[in-house]
């Protein structure tokens, strides 16, 4: 390898030892990448397999690329995997990229490779930065092409981001290394080609080194984005129960972090859609909703964001209801990762929210379910019947939670609303043979509502 290629090999981002695939189209960038990796293969402990995807978009030229790549790898004594794919009449760049990624993912799993190495270089980063800037992308979109990331389980490495397109081609020419030219790269109907052929040369004329500077700006934005995303994940860890966050906690954050938190919350708790990112308009609508005390907005996938007095909720198109389950000792699964367990008495009535002691025979004939029309409760100590809906409103239980609350019932009478309070249950007595019932699972409303505790209400009435 000549001096020019050796110099460029020194600019590669190091790759940990192991087995990797190398994307090899036959163009100058991927050809340069393959040769540069060969120069570092032994020093870095790499086991390389080239992979080539023939999209068939250019007929005989595509077949020529495939043959050239196979012959090059045979000469360099590198194994190669080749796949011909059918795009079903589609010719756009996104369809071709998605098809390649599917092949790469399949080959990575089959070979046990640690990831795939791609030939993106400094000018690619600058062009992507500029294209997204033209489309109005924010910091997330402008922080492009990281040296390493994972997309749908596929680890992607880009070691050439500090190498410019022309310095790579100059080094290849000097070393006498050929490559294939893709005629479609001259078609200016593709935005990337137009940016590369028209805008980038003019920017370099106006400000020499523009591509390098834009790539550096993209890298700085990417690092800032990673830190903000880490902060957003740490914030969301405080709300592990899906579907809600405390509004005041979000509004206390810096505005830039509020946006990150809302978008990360949507990705974590929202529907698993093909296009999962919220648009700028949808994110702004969420921010406006956050500043209100009540309200509701539409979101993709039939979801809604609902602002209540204290919280912000995500609700889906279906109600999350519990099927009716007969009470069975010592534990009954209530659904939604909740259960009601029975244990021996601990000698006190419990708090009436998550724990409650009752005479051993009291739960017989009860069912556990979510609310239904006609349900009512006689709040402990009140002596008066009340609609369950009114009871939950009085306890300041957010509406999106009300269908998730597990109820211990006989018919339409609610004897215990899990995480909220009890109904018409016997006053606790140490002279009874009691059992202790405890709700297990996430009940965020238990910390939110003005719940009624029979323990405090009956303290003076406990039989001695």
Phi, psi and omega per residue, in radians:
X1 nan 2.360 -3.072
X2 -1.331 3.100 -3.051
X3 -1.100 -0.683 -3.113
X4 -1.098 -0.782 3.122
X5 -1.200 -0.642 3.086
X6 -1.084 -0.687 3.118
X7 -1.100 -0.754 3.131
X8 -1.179 -0.626 3.108
X9 -1.037 -0.561 3.107
X10 -1.247 -0.258 3.135
X11 -1.643 -0.075 3.111
X12 -1.155 2.497 2.970
X13 -1.266 2.181 -3.081
X14 -1.013 2.585 -3.137
X15 -2.073 2.305 3.130
X16 -1.054 2.655 3.138
X17 -1.020 2.660 3.077
X18 2.506 -3.041 -3.124
X19 -1.631 2.269 -3.109
X20 -2.417 2.659 2.911
X21 -1.601 2.662 3.102
X22 -2.225 2.056 3.091
X23 -1.138 2.172 -3.026
X24 -2.349 1.751 3.128
X25 -1.590 -0.357 -3.049
X26 1.770 -0.194 3.095
X27 -1.260 3.054 -3.063
X28 -1.047 -0.755 -3.069
X29 -1.122 -0.869 -3.093
X30 -1.253 -0.548 3.059
X31 -1.143 -0.787 3.092
X32 -1.066 -0.758 3.129
X33 -1.013 -0.802 -3.097
X34 -1.058 -0.791 -3.135
X35 -1.176 -0.688 3.140
X36 -1.165 -0.671 3.105
X37 -1.182 -0.617 3.075
X38 -1.081 -0.601 3.125
X39 -1.198 -0.402 -3.126
X40 -1.918 0.021 -3.020
X41 -0.986 -0.904 -3.087
X42 -1.204 -0.745 -3.106
X43 -1.118 -0.615 -3.101
X44 -1.654 -0.133 -3.141
X45 1.223 0.839 -3.073
X46 -1.777 2.450 2.963
X47 -1.987 1.968 -2.943
X48 -1.915 2.433 2.978
X49 -2.289 2.134 3.103
X50 -1.340 2.570 3.086
X51 -2.309 2.364 -3.089
X52 -2.297 2.292 3.102
X53 -1.974 2.132 3.109
X54 -1.708 1.870 -3.132
X55 -1.365 -0.278 -3.130
X56 1.208 0.334 -3.052
X57 -1.388 -0.347 -3.070
X58 -2.082 0.407 3.047
X59 1.036 -2.143 -3.083
X60 -1.089 -0.557 3.131
X61 -1.137 -0.692 3.089
X62 -1.119 -0.714 3.100
X63 -1.149 -0.621 3.092
X64 -1.123 -0.688 3.077
X65 -1.048 -0.784 -3.123
X66 -1.044 -0.830 -3.134
X67 -1.110 -0.742 -3.128
X68 -1.086 -0.753 3.133
X69 -1.115 -0.729 3.122
X70 -1.103 -0.761 -3.139
X71 -1.162 -0.690 3.124
X72 -1.088 -0.779 -3.135
X73 -1.173 -0.628 3.077
X74 -1.097 -0.722 3.140
X75 -1.173 -0.667 -3.128
X76 -1.496 -0.048 3.132
X77 1.034 0.826 3.075
X78 -2.060 2.262 3.079
X79 -1.118 2.589 3.136
X80 -2.393 2.504 3.013
X81 -2.005 2.377 -3.082
X82 -2.242 2.421 3.083
X83 -2.374 2.396 3.008
X84 -1.781 2.262 -3.064
X85 -2.112 2.704 3.133
X86 -1.930 2.139 -3.118
X87 -1.674 0.096 3.069
X88 0.948 0.794 3.060
X89 1.515 -0.196 3.126
X90 -1.372 2.483 -3.111
X91 -2.257 0.132 -3.080
X92 -1.398 2.776 -3.076
X93 -1.112 -0.660 -3.112
X94 -1.134 -0.721 3.135
X95 -1.121 -0.741 3.123
X96 -1.120 -0.731 -3.137
X97 -1.136 -0.761 -3.140
X98 -1.072 -0.690 3.123
X99 -1.143 -0.715 3.098
X100 -1.078 -0.788 -3.099
X101 -1.088 -0.632 3.089
X102 -1.086 -0.764 3.088
X103 -1.109 -0.795 -3.120
X104 -1.042 -0.739 -3.116
X105 -1.130 -0.732 3.132
X106 -1.106 -0.797 -3.122
X107 -1.175 -0.635 3.122
X108 -1.077 -0.758 3.127
X109 -1.160 -0.729 -3.099
X110 -1.166 -0.663 -3.061
X111 -1.609 -0.228 -3.064
X112 1.266 0.391 -3.134
X113 -1.188 2.662 3.139
X114 -1.385 -0.186 3.134
X115 2.835 -3.070 3.104
X116 -2.088 2.417 3.138
X117 -1.764 2.167 -3.102
X118 -1.980 2.797 -2.949
X119 -1.683 0.431 3.069
X120 -1.080 2.361 3.139
X121 -2.186 -3.063 -2.981
X122 -0.993 -0.737 -3.117
X123 -1.179 -0.577 3.069
X124 -1.069 -0.756 3.128
X125 -1.094 -0.741 3.140
X126 -1.143 -0.741 -3.138
X127 -1.139 -0.733 3.114
X128 -1.118 -0.727 3.085
X129 -0.993 -0.840 -3.097
X130 -1.179 -0.723 3.128
X131 -1.064 -0.743 -3.121
X132 -1.273 -0.557 3.059
X133 -1.115 -0.702 3.113
X134 -1.114 -0.510 -3.135
X135 -1.530 -0.023 3.108
X136 1.470 0.423 3.133
X137 -1.149 2.627 3.040
X138 -1.584 -2.894 -3.099
X139 -0.986 -0.610 3.134
X140 -1.051 -0.813 -3.096
X141 -1.296 -0.502 -3.075
X142 -1.424 -0.377 3.092
X143 -1.429 1.351 -2.880
X144 -1.726 2.851 2.963
X145 0.801 1.285 3.072
X146 -1.231 2.738 3.085
X147 -1.024 -0.481 3.112
X148 -2.686 2.398 2.997
X149 -2.748 3.023 -3.134
X150 -2.149 2.216 -3.133
X151 -2.093 1.967 -3.138
X152 0.874 0.780 3.074
X153 1.510 -0.117 -3.139
X154 -1.705 2.104 3.116
X155 -1.421 2.214 -3.098
X156 -2.094 2.268 3.117
X157 -2.053 2.434 -3.113
X158 -2.287 1.488 -3.035
X159 -1.409 -0.101 -3.030
X160 -1.778 0.314 -3.032
X161 -1.223 -0.177 3.072
X162 -1.753 0.183 -3.121
X163 -2.004 2.262 3.131
X164 -1.455 2.743 -3.093
X165 -1.047 -0.851 -3.051
X166 -1.237 -0.625 3.114
X167 -1.181 -0.551 3.082
X168 -1.191 -0.802 -3.138
X169 -1.137 -0.667 3.105
X170 -1.084 -0.732 3.140
X171 -1.169 -0.655 3.091
X172 -1.117 -0.756 3.125
X173 -1.096 -0.775 -3.118
X174 -1.081 -0.605 -3.138
X175 -1.483 -0.048 -3.133
X176 1.232 0.526 -3.131
X177 -1.733 2.130 -3.123
X178 -1.479 2.854 3.020
X179 -2.616 3.029 3.138
X180 -1.764 2.424 3.066
X181 -1.756 2.263 3.111
X182 -1.613 1.978 -3.086
X183 -1.077 -0.448 -3.131
X184 -1.187 -0.294 3.087
X185 -1.195 -0.182 3.109
X186 -1.691 -0.043 -3.102
X187 -1.428 1.880 -3.053
X188 -1.374 0.048 3.028
X189 -1.270 -0.349 3.024
X190 -1.460 2.275 -3.065
X191 -1.002 -0.767 -3.106
X192 -1.060 -0.732 3.127
X193 -1.107 -0.728 3.133
X194 -1.112 -0.707 3.105
X195 -1.106 -0.795 -3.105
X196 -1.150 -0.700 -3.006
X197 -1.551 -0.440 -3.075
X198 -1.951 -0.991 -3.033
X199 -1.260 -0.804 -3.055
X200 -1.077 -0.784 3.102
X201 -1.055 -0.659 3.136
X202 -1.192 -0.668 3.106
X203 -1.160 -0.693 3.097
X204 -1.138 -0.599 3.102
X205 -1.181 -0.729 -3.125
X206 -1.294 -0.593 -3.095
X207 -2.539 1.586 -3.126
X208 -0.911 2.384 -3.087
X209 1.498 0.241 -3.069
X210 -1.025 -0.743 -3.124
X211 -1.072 -0.774 3.128
X212 -1.088 -0.729 -3.105
X213 -1.204 -0.687 3.107
X214 -1.166 -0.689 3.091
X215 -1.101 -0.660 3.114
X216 -1.173 -0.691 3.105
X217 -1.112 -0.713 3.110
X218 -1.087 -0.687 3.136
X219 -1.160 -0.695 3.102
X220 -1.122 -0.730 3.102
X221 -1.124 -0.651 3.126
X222 -1.105 -0.739 3.140
X223 -1.154 -0.724 3.080
X224 -1.074 -0.717 -3.141
X225 -1.085 -0.745 -3.131
X226 -1.075 -0.695 3.133
X227 -1.168 -0.792 3.131
X228 -1.087 -0.683 3.117
X229 -1.141 -0.654 3.081
X230 -1.101 -0.737 3.102
X231 -1.124 -0.678 3.125
X232 -1.137 -0.726 3.112
X233 -1.118 -0.695 3.111
X234 -1.097 -0.698 3.106
X235 -1.098 -0.826 -3.087
X236 -1.152 -0.413 3.115
X237 -1.095 -0.338 3.085
X238 -1.309 -0.215 -3.121
X239 -2.228 1.197 -3.066
X240 -1.195 -0.448 3.109
X241 -1.265 2.115 -3.001
X242 -1.177 2.661 2.957
X243 1.720 -0.025 3.142
X244 -2.717 2.666 2.980
X245 -2.503 2.697 -3.130
X246 -1.413 2.112 -3.014
X247 -1.044 -0.777 -3.086
X248 -1.091 -0.573 3.121
X249 -1.177 -0.625 3.127
X250 -1.262 -0.790 -3.087
X251 -1.183 -0.312 3.092
X252 -1.339 -0.213 -3.132
X253 -1.416 2.772 2.982
X254 -1.011 2.608 -3.027
X255 -1.007 -0.705 -3.132
X256 -1.107 -0.588 3.127
X257 -1.362 -0.530 3.054
X258 -0.985 -0.810 3.133
X259 -1.044 -0.784 -3.141
X260 -1.071 -0.760 -3.111
X261 -1.097 -0.795 -3.118
X262 -1.111 -0.724 3.140
X263 -1.217 -0.685 3.107
X264 -1.181 -0.642 3.089
X265 -1.078 -0.767 3.108
X266 -1.084 -0.779 -3.139
X267 -1.122 -0.594 -3.130
X268 -1.349 -0.769 -2.959
X269 -1.913 -0.204 -3.105
X270 -1.418 -3.081 -3.112
X271 -1.215 2.662 -3.129
X272 -1.525 1.394 -3.085
X273 -1.621 2.791 3.092
X274 -1.075 -0.776 3.056
X275 -1.850 1.711 -2.927
X276 -1.630 -0.407 -3.085
X277 -1.195 2.426 3.006
X278 -1.269 2.536 3.051
X279 -1.293 2.923 3.095
X280 -1.067 -0.670 -3.138
X281 -1.145 -0.737 3.137
X282 -1.164 -0.651 3.105
X283 -1.146 -0.729 3.107
X284 -1.111 -0.654 3.106
X285 -1.119 -0.669 3.085
X286 -1.124 -0.714 3.116
X287 -1.097 -0.718 3.113
X288 -1.143 -0.700 3.121
X289 -1.116 -0.657 -3.141
X290 -1.054 -0.580 -3.102
X291 -1.373 -0.154 3.130
X292 -1.630 3.051 3.043
X293 -1.841 -0.363 3.074
X294 -2.517 2.572 3.069
X295 2.763 3.008 -3.087
X296 -2.690 2.387 3.076
X297 -2.291 2.710 3.087
X298 -1.468 2.496 3.067
X299 -2.313 2.907 -3.093
X300 -1.039 2.774 3.064
X301 1.268 0.349 -3.127
X302 1.332 0.219 3.129
X303 -1.583 2.815 3.086
X304 -2.347 2.643 2.922
X305 -1.823 2.254 -3.072
X306 -2.118 2.167 3.095
X307 -1.729 2.177 3.078
X308 -1.941 -2.962 -3.106
X309 -1.007 -0.720 -3.066
X310 -2.011 -0.410 -2.886
X311 -2.221 2.909 3.000
X312 -2.090 2.219 -3.060
X313 -2.048 2.648 2.895
X314 -1.891 2.189 3.114
X315 -2.119 2.451 -3.128
X316 -1.649 -3.127 -3.098
X317 -1.245 -0.335 -3.130
X318 -1.980 2.624 3.070
X319 -1.341 2.463 3.108
X320 -1.635 1.453 -3.056
X321 -1.795 2.705 3.098
X322 -1.670 2.363 3.043
X323 -1.294 2.670 -3.125
X324 -1.159 2.249 -3.126
X325 -2.269 2.240 3.102
X326 -1.186 2.443 3.063
X327 -1.135 2.229 3.066
X328 -2.406 2.213 3.099
X329 -1.401 2.658 0.033
X330 -1.592 -0.074 -3.131
X331 -2.565 2.425 3.078
X332 -2.196 2.183 3.082
X333 -1.290 2.233 -3.099
X334 -1.737 -0.092 -3.058
X335 1.534 2.975 -3.124
X336 0.912 0.605 3.099
X337 1.109 0.486 3.082
X338 -2.050 2.667 3.084
X339 -2.615 2.752 3.080
X340 -2.031 2.090 -3.070
X341 -1.962 2.592 3.097
X342 -1.948 2.317 3.069
X343 -2.382 3.078 3.117
X344 -1.188 2.711 3.132
X345 -1.059 2.520 3.051
X346 -1.860 0.160 3.055
X347 1.433 0.336 3.045
X348 -2.629 2.782 -3.010
X349 -1.267 -0.299 -3.033
X350 1.592 3.113 -3.068
X351 -1.635 -0.115 -3.136
X352 1.321 -0.011 -3.131
X353 -1.823 -1.101 3.076
X354 -1.879 -0.398 -3.123
X355 -2.225 2.569 3.105
X356 -2.771 2.328 3.050
X357 -1.810 2.389 -3.123
X358 -2.461 2.846 3.032
X359 -0.980 2.521 -2.987
X360 -0.975 -0.565 -3.090
X361 -1.515 -0.146 -3.003
X362 -1.049 -0.742 -3.067
X363 -1.287 -0.131 -3.095
X364 -1.014 2.339 3.137
X365 1.462 -0.004 3.137
X366 -1.483 2.745 3.018
X367 -2.179 2.791 3.036
X368 -2.002 2.244 -3.121
X369 -2.797 3.132 2.998
X370 -1.669 3.069 -2.986
X371 -1.183 2.695 3.104
X372 -2.421 2.767 3.059
X373 -1.001 2.404 3.130
X374 1.641 -0.096 3.136
X375 -1.173 2.530 3.101
X376 -2.508 2.889 -3.133
X377 -2.517 2.557 3.011
X378 -1.918 1.601 -3.014
X379 -0.897 2.420 -3.056
X380 -0.944 2.249 3.089
X381 1.481 -0.154 -3.073
X382 -1.531 -0.598 -3.103
X383 1.283 0.141 -3.109
X384 -2.226 2.434 3.130
X385 -1.350 2.468 -3.108
X386 -2.510 2.494 3.036
X387 -1.036 2.428 -3.135
X388 -1.040 -0.680 3.127
X389 -1.003 -0.818 3.141
X390 -1.135 -0.660 3.127
X391 -1.076 -0.785 -3.121
X392 -1.196 -0.640 3.074
X393 -1.112 -0.788 3.128
X394 -1.040 -0.595 -3.131
X395 -1.471 0.081 3.096
X396 1.034 0.709 3.085
X397 -1.517 2.126 -3.114
X398 -0.990 2.420 -3.094
X399 -0.961 -0.739 -3.128
X400 -1.087 -0.312 3.124
X401 -1.544 -0.313 -2.889
X402 -1.130 -0.558 3.103
X403 -1.372 -0.179 3.140
X404 -1.614 -0.214 -3.050
X405 -1.265 2.166 3.095
X406 -1.346 2.337 -3.084
X407 -2.046 2.341 2.972
X408 -1.646 2.036 -2.948
X409 -2.303 2.740 2.805
X410 -2.173 1.968 -3.040
X411 1.053 -2.258 3.122
X412 -1.639 0.023 3.104
X413 -1.494 2.215 3.106
X414 -1.626 2.080 -3.133
X415 -1.618 -0.448 3.129
X416 -2.768 2.137 3.020
X417 -1.700 1.908 -3.039
X418 -0.985 2.208 3.137
X419 1.392 0.026 -3.128
X420 -2.086 -1.113 -3.114
X421 3.043 3.033 -3.067
X422 -1.791 2.814 3.084
X423 -1.842 -2.328 -3.055
X424 -1.429 1.451 3.111
X425 -1.988 2.754 -3.136
X426 -1.132 2.544 3.019
X427 -1.123 2.338 -3.060
X428 -1.139 2.430 3.112
X429 -2.441 2.348 3.133
X430 -1.267 -0.201 3.136
X431 -1.440 -0.189 3.123
X432 -1.497 2.802 2.910
X433 -1.527 1.766 -3.001
X434 -1.744 2.738 2.940
X435 -2.166 2.676 -3.121
X436 -1.857 2.131 3.101
X437 -1.826 2.350 -3.096
X438 -2.363 2.240 3.027
X439 -1.415 2.332 3.075
X440 -2.109 2.462 -3.139
X441 2.160 3.024 -3.094
X442 -1.292 2.132 3.073
X443 -2.339 1.330 -3.071
X444 -1.051 -0.492 3.133
X445 -1.163 -0.316 3.136
X446 -1.145 -0.426 3.121
X447 -1.692 -0.096 -3.003
X448 -1.797 -0.723 -2.991
X449 -1.382 2.867 3.032
X450 -1.500 1.184 -2.962
X451 -1.241 2.627 -3.081
X452 -1.704 2.225 -3.109
X453 -1.830 1.964 3.110
X454 -1.155 -0.370 -3.136
X455 -1.088 -0.829 -3.131
X456 -1.224 -0.620 -3.091
X457 -1.235 -0.493 -3.036
X458 -1.855 0.154 -3.027
X459 -0.970 -0.671 -3.107
X460 -1.460 -0.132 -3.066
X461 -1.857 0.061 -3.137
X462 -1.134 2.243 -3.108
X463 -1.232 2.422 3.112
X464 -2.020 nan nan
